[in-house]
């Protein structure tokens, strides 16, 4: 998560999720908690996504936040029976992205939808529903990764309540660094108020330019001096390979094998695994 947009949150979430599943044989569930559904678009092609959301027996993240839908009206009994979507099996709200076979890792997605914006303007007190759903339905995964929106919203709050750790992608420019203390202060205050406990995995530099400008070098150096080991050793460079991999719904290290950015994603995934210890 990061309250600033355009810092590579989705790129990092999707590629690390793929890395954990493909390189380390982990069972991974990625949840797209952003109404702009960028992670969903990265992981699914248009046809697959439209097929999923048009299937009345399938759901999206919205169905976890708003589990009841109007049912048929019984004119004899004078009642309306709703459909309780919380009883849906996890398979109904997930899309299979990668499966290496038994014991060889898999990656599943709970897709997002633009209709999440309806929840943002409602008064449903649904922040805790994602945590409850994961606890009940998502057993058997080594990792659940939530891609957050670049705003403080009900979805950000739900992600914090559902998580035990958070990771902050940082584009090393002065404006991105300025927002970091504000993000951390909000996280601490919200977690305290909610009685939650969430720890930092660290900070990852993203979108680092090839011929790194002096100002960017200075920002990276200063933050490392200030935060020490909290900053990942590995980082992700700015590259056309990243944007191109989205068009093919592939992680960078598969789309461009042995490329600089592909190797960087593998290094970030390894460091992430070492830091989380699962």
N, C-alpha and C positions, 0 to 999 in steps of 0.2 A: 504494500500500500504506500501511497504518497498522495498528498493533497494537490500536488501540481500535475497537470496533464502533460502528455508528450514526453515522459521520462522512461518509457520502456517497460512499464508494469506488466502489460499483457505479454509482451515478447518474452520477458523473463519467466513469468508464471508458466506459460505454455511450453517453452523449451526445457525448463528444469523438470516439469512434469514428465515430458517425453524422456528426458535423460534418466530420471529415476526408474521409469518403467522399462526402457529399452536397454540401458547400460548396466543397471543394477538389479534388474528383475524384481522391482517393487510393484505392489498393487497400489495404483494411484487413482484418486478421484479428484478432478478439478471442477470447481464450481464457479460459474461465471456470474458474479454478483453485480455486474454493471449493466444498467438498462441499455447502454449503447452496444452491448453484446459483441465486443471485439474478439474476446477469446473464443466465443462460439463460432464466429466467422473464420477465425484462424484454424480451428480444428475441424469444422464441418464445411463441406461444399454446400452451395445454395440448394441444390436438389435434395440432398439428405436432410437439411434443416427444414425445408418446407414440408417434406414428407412426414417428418417427426411432429411438427406443430399442427399439421392437419389431421393427424390420427386422433380420434376422440378418446382412445385408450392410452394416449401418451401425455406427458406433462412437461412443464419447465419449472424453473425456480419459482415462478409466480405461484404455482400450485402448492408449494411448501408454505409460502407466506399466507395465501388465501385458500385454505384447504376445502372450503365448502362452496359448491356451486348449486344454483337452483335446480331442483328436480321436478318431476311431473306432479301436477296438482291432483290430489285424490278428491274428487267432487262428492263422493259418498261420505268419506270420513271427515272431509273438510280440512285436510292438511296437505302440506307440500313436503315431499321427501327430498332432502338434499343429498348430494353425492359427496361423501367425506373423502377428500383426496389424500388425507393423511394415512388412510388405509391402503393407498396404492403401494405396491412393492417398489423398491428402489429401481428395479429394471424398467419401470414405466416412465421414470423421469430422467433416465440416463441414456446417453448414446455411447455405444462402444467405439472407441477411437483406435485402440491398438490392443492386441492380445497375442502374446508370444507363446501361449500354451501353458499347461499346468506347471507352476513353479518358475515360470520364465517371465513374469511381469505382465501387467496390463494397465491400460489407461482408459478411464471412463470420464464422461462429461455430463454434468447437469447444465443444460443450456439456459441462456437468458432469453429475454424477450423485451421488446419496447413497451409492452403492457405493464412492466414493473413500475413505470412512472405513475400508474394509477394508485399504487400502494403508497408511493412517496407522499401523495397529497391526501391520504386518508388518515383516519384516527383509529387504528386497529390494535395498537400495542403489540406488534408482532415480532419485535426484535429477538425474542427468545425462541422462536419457532425453528429457525435453522439449526440451532444447537440441539434442540430436542429431536429433530428429524435425523440429524447425523448420528446422535447417540443411539437411536432406535434402529435405524435402517442401514447405516453405512459401516457396519462391522465387517472386518475382513480386509480393510484397506490399511496399508502401511502409512500412507500419507493422504490427507485431504488438503488440497491447495485451493484457496479462495482468491480469485482475482477481483480486487475491489475497485469501485469507481473513484475518480479523482475529486471526490467531494465528501464532506461529512454529512451522512444521510442515514436513513434507517438500515440500509444495506451495509454500510460501514460498521454501524453499531452491531448489527447481527453477526457480521464476520468476527468482530472482536469477542463477542460473547461465545462464539462457537470455536474459537482458536486458543491454543496454548502458546503460540509463538507468532511473530510477525517479521516480515522482511521488507526493507525499504530500498527500492531502486533509486539511485541518485544520479542525475545528469550533472556532471561537475561544472556547473556554472554558478556565479554568485547568487542569482535569483532562486535557484533550486536549494542552495544551502541555507539561505535565509529562512525558508519555510520549514526546515527540519526541526528546530526547537519548538515551533508552534504545533507541529504534528505530534511530537513526543509529549508535550504538555497536555494536549487534548486527550491523547491515548491514556496517559496516567490518570487524569481526572475522571474520564469516563469509566475506566476499569475500576477505579476506587469506588465511584458512586454506584456502580452495578454489582460490586462485590466479586468482580472477575479478576483473574490473574493471567496476564499475557506478557511474555518475555521477548526481547529482541533477539533475532537470529543474527542481525548485523546489517550493514549497509553495503550495497553493491553499486559500483560505478557502471553506468550504462551510457551508450551513445558517445563514447570517447572518440574524438576525431583522430584521424590518421596522423597528420602533421599537427600534433597537439599545440594549440596556441598557448603562449606564455601565461595568459590569465587562467586557462584551464589547468595547466600544470601547477600553478600556484594554489588554486583551490584544492586540487587533489592532495598536494603535499600538506597544506595546512590542516585539512580535515583528518588526514592520517596521523599527524602529530597530536591533534586534539583528542581523537577517539581511539587511537592505538589499534588493538586487535579487533575492535568492533567492525572495522572496515575490511571487507574481503580482500584477499590478495589478488584473486582473479577478478577480471572486469570484462565488459562487453563493448567492443568497438562499434562505431557507426558504420554500417555497410549496406549496400544494395542487396546483398544476399539475404538479409533479414526480411526486408519488405517483399522480396521475390518469393521467399519461402511461404509467405502467407497465401499467395495465389495458388500454390500447389498443396496447401494444407499439410505441410511437412515441417518437422523441426529443422533448424539450420544445419545441424550436423549430419542429417540424412540428405537434405536438399543439395548441400555442397560438402561432400565428404572431404575431410582433411583441409578444409579452408581455415583461415585464421579465425573467423567468427565461430565456425563449428567447433574448433578446438577450444575456444574461449568458453562456449556453453558447457562443454564437457568438464572443463576445469571448475567452473562455477558450480555445476551439479555435484562434483566430487567434494568441494569445500562445503557446500550446503549439507551434504550427507554427513560429513565429518562433524559439523557443528550441531546437527540435530540428533545424531547418534541412533537412528532407527535402522 
